[in-house]
Amino acid sequence: MVATDVITLVSLLSIGGIIGAAGFVRLLRLDRLRWERNRQNACRWHRWQMAEGGSSLVCALCAKKSRLINPHGEPDLESTSSTNIPPP
C-alpha cells in the first residue's frame, strides 16, 4: 500500500516537473523572440547585406531578414520580353 502511494507520488512529481520545465523553456523562447522583435523595431536605419546563399538580405545592425530576393533562381532569358530590355 505504501509502495503504490510512493510510486504514484513520484510519477505525479515527474510529470509535473516535465510540464513545468516545458513551460519554462517556452517562456524563455517567447521572451527571446520579444526582445529580438523590439530590437528590430528600434533599428531605424537598416544596413542591408546579402545573406549566405544570396537568397535574401539581412540587416547588419539588427539581423532582420528581408523577403526573398530571387525565389525562383536566375531569370530565363528566353521568357524575358524584348520590351523590358533597354537598347544598347
Buried (B, 14 or more C-beta within 10 A) or exposed (E): EEEEEEEEEEEEEEEEEEEEEEEEEEEEEEEEEEEEEEEBEEBEEBEBEEBEEEBBBBBEBBEBEEEEEEEEEEEEEEEEEEEEEEEE
